[in-house]
């Protein structure tokens, strides 16, 4: 959950529940979010997923994040306009693909 402990009592807070955040000292965090829906064959992914990753990257200061969709699809890399944030949506590989 991402919020500040010094928030004013009674103030509305936004809670973010990120699936995976991998941190290494001296490097930006790596953010992954699993989507339990099939990826887009034509590269048309939901804007809401992109906005969600922008919020996560902004909150954690990460320049890049990964959306992990179930099923096939094409690798998609998008840079969000007027930001330094990129969102990657690679197709699943390995045993995960075989089990779907």
N, C-alpha and C positions, 0 to 999 in steps of 0.2 A: 504494500500500500504506500502510495506516495502522497504525503502531505507534511506540513510542518507542525511539530509539537507545540510551537508557540502561538498557534492560531487563537484568535479571540473566541472566548466561550460563546456558544450559540451561533457562531458564524457558519454558514453553509460551506461544506467542504466537498471537494471532488476526490473520490477514491479511484485510483488506477490499480488494476490487478493484472500485471504483466505476466505472461506465461513463463518466459525464461529471460533472465538477465545474467550474462556472464561477465564478470569483472576481473581484469588483470591490472595490477598497479602500473600506472604510467600510460595506460591505453584507454581509449574510449570504451564504454560498455557495449556489449553485443546484445541486441534485443531480438528475440524471436516470439512470434505470436502464432499459435496453432489455430487453424480454421477448420472446422469440422464440416466442410462443404467442398465440392469438387472445384478444382481450379478451372479457369476459363481457357478453352481451346483457342479462342480468337483474341486473347489478350485483354478482354473487357472485364476487369476486376471491379468489385464494388468500391465506389468512392469512400464509403464509410470506413472500409478497411484501411485505406490510405490515410484518411484523417486520424484514425485511431493511432496509427504508427507515427504520424507527425506529432501527436500529443505526447506519446511515450518518448520520442527522441528529444523533443523540446524540454520535457521535464527532467530527463537524465543527461542532457548535453551530448547525445549520441549523433554522429553524422549519418548513420546508416542503420537500417533495420531489415528484418526478414519476415515475410508472411509465409507460413508453411501451410499450404492447402493440401487437402487429400486428393488423390487421383492425378491424372495426367495434366497436360497443359504445357505451355511454352514458358521459358524463362523470361521474366519481365523485369526490367530495371527502370524505375522512374525517379526523376529528381523533381521534388515538389517546388513549384514556382515561388520565387522570392525567398527561398531558404537554401541552406546548405545540406538539407536532408534528402537522402536517397532511400527508396523502398525497393527491396528485392523480393521477387516472388518466383523462386526456382521450382521446377517440377520435382516431386519426390523421387528419391532414388533408393536403390538397395532393397533390403528385405521388407521395408515398409510398403513399397510399391507392390511387391509380390503378394503381400497379405491383404491388400485392398481389393 
